[in-house]
Amino acid sequence: MRHDEQTFVSRFTMEIVAASATLVFGLIVIAGGIEYEHGWDSSGPKPGYFPFYIGILIAIGSIGVLAQTLLGRARMTEPFVTVTRARRVAAFVLPVVGFVVLAHWLGLYVAMAVYLCAVMVLQGDYRLWVAVLTSAGMTVFFFFVFERWFRVQLLKGPVEAWFGIY
């Protein structure tokens, strides 16, 4: 990694966020353990016993990470996310989000075909005709695997209805 690259999120910030999030999670687990009684009686541990003490361990670990992070701030100079890394992650995540949105409106199979074709062309530098044939072939293959062979009905949209596929 280049050292002159702009830092989008520092490692220090992410350490604090992660430790704080696990601390909150630990406190929620502790509260749940208290709600279901966390003691011990003649028949053994009560329902909240295990969650209560696991929550305490999570909280203690989180506090330890927070302390270690705050005391070692000077050593945490490397970036956690740089602009270049954030772009790479976005190049992966945004098409997947688009796939989910398209699947909701157009059905799973149409969204799959569009997603595969777009990713092949835009990220894989495939020729359009190769991407169209591959995405169509894979979509038909998965349709037969799920709908016909395994008899699992997946989300369909208006295009499938237009072809009479329900």
C-alpha positions in Angstrom: 0.0 0.0 0.0 1.2 3.5 -0.8 1.9 5.7 2.3 0.7 8.8 0.4 -2.8 7.4 0.0 -5.6 9.2 1.7 -7.1 7.4 4.8 -10.8 7.1 4.7 -11.1 5.4 8.1 -8.3 5.0 10.6 -7.5 1.7 12.4 -7.9 3.6 15.7 -11.4 4.7 14.9 -12.4 1.1 13.8 -10.9 -0.4 17.0 -13.0 2.0 19.1 -16.1 1.4 17.1 -15.7 -2.4 17.2 -14.9 -2.5 20.9 -17.8 -0.2 21.7 -20.2 -2.3 19.6 -19.1 -5.5 21.4 -19.4 -3.8 24.7 -23.0 -2.8 24.0 -23.7 -6.4 22.8 -22.2 -7.8 26.0 -24.4 -5.4 28.1 -27.5 -6.5 26.2 -26.6 -10.1 26.8 -26.1 -9.4 30.5 -29.5 -7.6 30.7 -31.1 -10.7 29.1 -29.5 -12.9 31.6 -30.7 -10.8 34.5 -34.2 -10.8 33.0 -34.3 -14.7 33.1 -32.7 -15.0 36.5 -29.0 -15.7 36.5 -28.5 -17.5 39.8 -28.3 -21.1 40.9 -30.9 -23.1 42.7 -31.2 -26.7 43.9 -31.9 -28.0 40.4 -28.9 -26.2 38.9 -28.4 -23.0 37.0 -31.3 -20.8 36.2 -32.1 -19.9 32.6 -30.1 -16.6 32.6 -27.0 -18.1 34.2 -25.0 -18.9 31.0 -26.0 -15.7 29.0 -25.3 -13.5 32.1 -21.7 -14.8 32.5 -21.0 -14.9 28.8 -22.2 -11.3 28.6 -19.8 -10.4 31.4 -16.9 -12.0 29.5 -17.8 -10.2 26.3 -18.0 -6.9 28.2 -14.7 -7.4 30.0 -13.0 -8.3 26.7 -14.5 -5.2 25.1 -13.3 -3.0 27.9 -9.8 -4.5 27.6 -9.8 -3.8 23.8 -10.9 -0.2 24.5 -8.2 0.3 27.1 -5.5 -1.3 24.8 -6.6 0.9 21.9 -6.6 4.1 23.9 -3.2 3.4 25.5 -1.7 2.3 22.1 -3.1 5.1 20.0 0.4 6.3 18.9 1.1 2.9 17.4 -2.1 2.8 15.4 -0.9 4.9 12.5 -1.9 2.6 9.6 -5.2 3.1 7.9 -8.1 0.6 8.2 -9.8 1.7 5.1 -8.3 3.9 2.4 -10.1 5.5 -0.5 -8.8 2.8 -2.8 -9.9 0.0 -0.6 -13.3 1.6 -0.1 -13.7 1.8 -3.9 -12.9 -1.9 -4.2 -15.5 -2.8 -1.5 -18.1 -0.6 -3.2 -17.4 -2.2 -6.5 -18.4 -5.5 -4.9 -21.2 -4.3 -2.6 -23.1 -2.0 -4.9 -23.8 -4.6 -7.6 -25.0 -7.0 -4.9 -27.4 -4.3 -3.5 -28.6 -3.7 -7.0 -29.2 -7.4 -7.4 -31.3 -7.5 -4.2 -33.4 -4.5 -5.3 -33.9 -5.9 -8.8 -34.9 -9.3 -7.3 -37.6 -7.6 -5.2 -39.2 -5.9 -8.2 -38.4 -8.2 -11.1 -37.9 -11.6 -9.5 -34.8 -13.6 -8.7 -34.1 -15.0 -12.2 -34.3 -11.8 -14.1 -32.2 -10.1 -11.4 -29.7 -12.9 -11.6 -29.3 -12.6 -15.4 -28.9 -8.8 -15.2 -26.4 -9.0 -12.3 -24.2 -11.7 -13.9 -24.2 -9.9 -17.3 -23.4 -6.5 -15.7 -20.6 -7.8 -13.5 -19.1 -9.8 -16.3 -19.0 -6.8 -18.6 -18.2 -4.0 -16.2 -15.8 -5.8 -13.8 -14.6 -8.8 -15.8 -14.1 -7.1 -19.2 -16.0 -9.8 -21.0 -17.6 -9.1 -24.4 -21.2 -8.3 -24.2 -22.3 -11.3 -26.2 -20.3 -13.7 -24.0 -21.8 -12.1 -20.9 -25.4 -12.3 -22.2 -25.1 -15.9 -23.2 -23.4 -16.9 -20.0 -25.9 -15.1 -17.8 -28.8 -16.4 -19.7 -27.4 -19.9 -19.6 -26.7 -19.8 -15.9 -30.2 -18.4 -15.2 -31.9 -21.1 -17.1 -29.7 -23.7 -15.4 -30.5 -22.5 -11.9 -34.2 -22.3 -12.9 -34.2 -26.0 -13.7 -32.1 -26.9 -10.7 -34.3 -25.1 -8.2 -37.8 -25.0 -9.7 -37.9 -28.4 -11.5 -35.4 -30.7 -9.9 -35.5 -29.6 -6.3 -39.1 -28.2 -6.5 -38.1 -25.1 -4.6 -40.1 -22.1 -5.6 -38.0 -18.9 -5.7 -39.1 -15.3 -6.0 -40.6 -14.6 -9.4 -41.6 -11.3 -11.0 -43.5 -9.9 -13.9 -41.2 -11.3 -16.6 -41.7 -14.8 -15.4 -45.5 -14.2 -15.2 -45.4 -12.9 -18.8 -43.8 -16.2 -19.8 -46.4 -18.1 -17.8 -43.9 -19.3 -15.2 -45.3 -19.3 -11.7 
